[in-house]
Amino acid sequence: MSISMYRLTVPMFQRGLASLKTYLDKAEAYAKEKNIDPAILVAARLAPDMLPLSGQYQRASDTAKFALARLTATDAPKFEDNETTFDDLRERLAKTDAYLAGFSTQTLESTETRQITLPGKSGIVLPGDEYIATFALPNFYFHVATAHAILRNQGAPIGKRDYLG
């Protein structure tokens, strides 16, 4: 029995976005409790050469929306990547979730065989199901997990249950 492309994408991305929202709620409460400027958390990084928390949210959002756009050969909405507050990041999550909600099982039917060229200069082409399983989902969860790690590193009280939803 195979899994539908819809089940492999939309609910998976929505679950990760829900975890990212939970992180924001907990980080905001933590910042208030500890009297930390929220901008410090939004700009926090694990390492100098890594994206800050805001960048992790932007890349998770982009991965979800561009994966579905590539599968359906449509255009994804463009976001400015200028979020600097918790509310900005919440708004981006909401816009991404609204975009995802526009897809149905029928919309994604037969996309497992659509040939997808990986982004960047690699020139690698994969069928849709392999693209989702080996690139889009791992990339998405990398950014969700990195957002988790950044906030945890800053002392925010988030844990594995928040990641798993």
N, C-alpha and C positions, 0 to 999 in steps of 0.2 A: 504494500500500500504506500503510495507516495503522498507527500505533504503538498498542499497547494501553495503556490507562490504567494497568495494573499496571506495565508497563515504564517509563512516563513518571513514575511516582511512587515506588514502594517501592525499587527499586534505586538511583534517583537520591538519595533521602533517605538510604539506608543508606551510600552512598558518601561523602556529605558528613559523616555522623556518624563514619565511619571516619577521615576527615581530621581532624575535631575531636579524636578520641582520639589520633591521632598528635601533634597539637599539644600535648596535655596531657603525653604521655610526654616529648617533647623539652623542653617548658617546665620540667617537674619536674627533669629531668637538668641543665638549664641553671641552675636555681635552686640545686641542690646544688653544682654546680661553682663557681659565682660567689658562693656563700654569701648568696643573696638569700632573704629571707622569702617563701615561696610566696604568702602573703596579699597581698603587694604586686602580684604578677602577676595574681592572681584579681580584684583591685580596679582594675587599670589601665584607663585610658580613652585614646582618641585625642584627645578634646576634652571639656571640662567638661560639655557638654550631651548627651553620648552615653552610652549604657549601658556599664558596665564589662565586662570579659571574661566574668564570670559571667552578665551579662545577655545577652550575645551567644549564649552556649550555651543559655540558657533560651529565647530567642526562636527559635533554630534548632529546638530540640526542639519547642516549641509549634507552630511552622509546620508541621512534618512531621506531627505527630499530629493537629492540627486539620484539616489538609487532607484527610487520609484519613477522619476522622470526618464532615466535611461531605459528602464525596463519597458516603459510605455511609449518611448520615443516622443515625449512631450517636453515642454519647458517647465522647469521648476520656478517657483517664485524667487526673486532675488532679494536678499536682505543685505543691509549695509555693513554689517560686522562692526557696529559702533556702540555696542552695549557697554555701559559703564556702571550700572547699578543692578541690584537684585530685581527691581521691577522691570528694567530693560530686558534682563535675561528671561524673566517670567513671560513677558510679552512675546519674545522670540519663540519660546517653547509653545505658547498658545497658537501662534501663527503656524508653526511647523505641524502641530497636532491637527489643526483645522485642515491643512493641506492633505495630511495623511488620511483624514476622515473622508476625503472625497474619492478615495479608491475603494473598489469593491472586488469581490471574488471574480466577477466577470471582467472587470477592467484588466486584471492581471492574468487572466486565462491565457495559456500558451506562451507566456513570456519566458518560461524556463529555457526555451530554445533560441530566443532572440540573441543575436551576437552583440556583446557589449565590449567596447574597447575601454580598457582600464584608463582612468584619468592619469595625466602626466605624460611623460615621454617614452614610456615603456613599449607602447604599441601592441601590448598583449591583448588578445581578444578571447573572451570566454563566453560560453553560453550563459544565459541569464541565471540559471540555478547555481552554477559554479561561481559566477560573479557575486551573487548574494552570499553563498556559503563560505567562500574563501577570501573575499575582499570586503564587501559592504558591511556585513554583520561584525566581523572582527574589528574593522576600523571604527565602527560606531561604538562598540563596547570598550574599545581602547580609550576613547575619549570620555565615556561615562565613568569608567574605572579611574581614569586620571583625575577627573573632577572630584571624585570621591577621595582619592589620595591627597589631593591638594587641601581640601577642607579638613580632612582628618589630621594632616600634618600641621594645620593652623590651630588645631585643638577643638574643632567643632565636633559635637557629640553625635557623629553618624557612625553606623556600623553595617555589618553584612546584611542584616534584615532590611535596612534602607535600600541597599543595592538590589537585593532580590525582589523587593516590592511587597 
